[in-house]
Every structure is written in structure tokens, then in C-alpha cells.
């Protein structure tokens, strides 16, 4: 997993440094995206050190630099013999620092479902994410985005905080 983490970090940095595309006026446009996530957890109590998941979301550009939206974030993995599923329902913001490099943040509710044998328990808690996003335009309306972020999340005394690497395809409409 460390190789994947290093690869995603390098991809995000390369996209940020090498792409210099002038910004088109996105004000009032919606942008939808779907992609994959890779997580590295800080604490041993979160079980495996890493996990994969996926995300789907949409955001509306209120001006050339600022967008607000929503996102669904999903991952599942094992913690000490217990299967854990995390669903995050997040409100997001994106602030363009440069044409292809943005500050990204999210705040929302994460639902953790813990299953051990025949028993099941669900808990909700507030989580947050802050990070950087880079964009590689493919066409006028489509782009590939890479995101490196840190997620703050603790559910039922288990700390799920850690690094998050995302790769997604976007479409403006």
C-alpha cells in the first residue's frame, strides 16, 4: 500500500506542476465526478493500515474560484475480526489557488457499520477532510483530478483519521 500511496502523491504533484491551462469561466456550471480512494490510517486500532474505496459527488461553481457541493465516500475493511463499512455523506468546498491546483475541504456525517459474526452495530459521527487537488483537463468538459487530503474521523472510540488519496474523472454540465 505504501507504493500506491507514494504513486498517488507523486501523480498529484506532477499534475499540479506540469499542467498550466488557462481557466475557462465555470461560474454557474455543475461538475460531477466519480473515482477511487486509497486510505492510510494513523492508528493501529483502525485495523489494517490501509483500505480502498470509492467516491461520487457533484459541485457547483459559484464563481471562477469557489465551488460548493456534496459527496458520498465509501470504504470497507477489517478491524480485529470485525468487518467495518464507512459511508460518508459530505458537504464540500473547492477553492482554486491556481488554474489547476485547488484547496479542497469537506464536512459531514460518517456512518460506521460494525459486523462481527452474527452481531451488528451502527454508529454515526462527524468527520472532516482538508487537502489539495490538482486537475488535468482532458477536454473542455472533462478532466482527471488527483486529491491528497487528511481525514479527521473517530467513530465508537476507533480513530479512522489518516491520509486519503483520490483519483477521479469529472464532467462539467
Buried (B, 14 or more C-beta within 10 A) or exposed (E): EEEEBEEBBEBBBEBBEEBEEEEEEBEEBBBBBBBEBBBBBBEEEBBBBBBBBBBBBBBBBEEEBBBEBBBBBEBBBEBEEBBBBBBBBBEBBBEBEEBBBBBBBBBBEBBBBBBEEEEEEEEEBEBBBEBBBBBBBEEEEEBBBBBBBBBBBBBEEBBBBBBBBBBBEBBBE
